Amino acid sequence: MRKHRFHEQKLLKKTNFLNYKRERGHRDATVTQRYLLVERDDYKKYNGICLMVQKLVNIIKQMDPRDPYRSEMTDMLLDKLWRLATVMVKLKFAEHL
């Protein structure tokens, strides 16, 4: 193998070969090993579901607390999460902490 030229060495100094941006520090691999998931895609799907639920909850939180549509949507969302076995206990959203 030939010796690297000066500009190639300079570029190699700036590149981190241990942590790639796309892999996010191998978190998905460690989670699949820890929770004995069969496929890596299961973790990605679960992450996608969590992201969608967070967006829905933020939209619901912005509604008026006395709005009947808001309480209906929260009940529907919690029921759906309970049926998906994402939430183990049927709860209500807390109005105040």
C-alpha positions in Angstrom: 0.0 0.0 0.0 1.3 3.4 -0.9 1.9 6.2 1.5 -0.9 8.8 1.7 -0.3 12.2 0.3 -0.5 15.3 2.4 -4.0 16.3 1.5 -5.2 12.7 2.0 -3.7 12.6 5.4 -5.4 15.9 6.2 -8.8 14.5 5.1 -8.3 11.3 7.1 -7.7 13.3 10.3 -11.1 14.9 10.0 -13.0 11.6 9.5 -14.1 9.5 12.4 -14.3 5.9 11.4 -15.6 4.7 14.8 -18.9 6.5 15.0 -21.0 7.1 11.8 -23.8 9.6 11.9 -26.3 7.1 10.3 -25.7 4.4 12.9 -26.4 6.6 15.9 -23.7 5.0 18.0 -25.1 1.4 17.4 -28.0 2.0 19.7 -30.4 -0.1 17.7 -28.0 -3.1 17.8 -27.6 -2.9 21.6 -31.3 -2.6 22.1 -32.1 -5.6 19.9 -29.6 -7.7 21.9 -30.8 -6.5 25.2 -34.5 -7.1 24.6 -33.9 -10.2 22.4 -35.6 -8.8 19.4 -35.6 -11.1 16.4 -35.0 -8.4 13.7 -33.4 -5.0 13.7 -36.4 -3.7 11.8 -38.7 -4.3 14.8 -36.8 -1.7 16.7 -37.0 0.8 13.8 -40.8 0.2 13.6 -41.2 0.7 17.3 -39.2 3.9 17.1 -41.4 5.1 14.3 -44.6 4.4 16.3 -43.1 6.2 19.3 -42.4 9.3 17.1 -45.9 9.3 15.7 -47.4 9.0 19.2 -45.3 11.9 20.4 -46.5 14.1 17.6 -50.1 13.1 18.2 -49.8 13.8 21.9 -48.3 17.3 21.2 -51.2 18.1 18.9 -53.7 16.9 21.5 -52.0 18.9 24.3 -52.3 22.1 22.3 -56.1 21.8 22.2 -58.4 23.3 24.8 -58.7 21.0 27.8 -62.5 21.4 27.9 -62.9 20.4 24.3 -64.9 17.2 24.0 -63.0 16.2 20.8 -59.8 16.3 22.8 -61.0 13.9 25.4 -62.5 11.6 22.7 -59.1 11.6 20.8 -57.2 10.9 24.0 -59.4 7.9 24.8 -59.1 6.6 21.3 -55.3 7.0 21.4 -54.9 5.3 24.7 -57.2 2.5 23.7 -55.2 1.9 20.5 -51.9 1.9 22.4 -53.4 -0.5 24.9 -54.6 -2.9 22.1 -51.1 -2.7 20.6 -49.7 -3.7 24.0 -47.5 -0.6 24.0 -49.2 0.7 27.2 -49.9 -2.1 29.7 -52.4 -0.1 31.9 -55.4 1.9 30.7 -54.7 5.4 32.0 -56.0 9.0 31.4 -53.8 11.9 30.5 -53.0 14.1 33.4 -54.4 17.6 33.1 -52.1 19.1 35.7 -48.8 17.8 37.1 
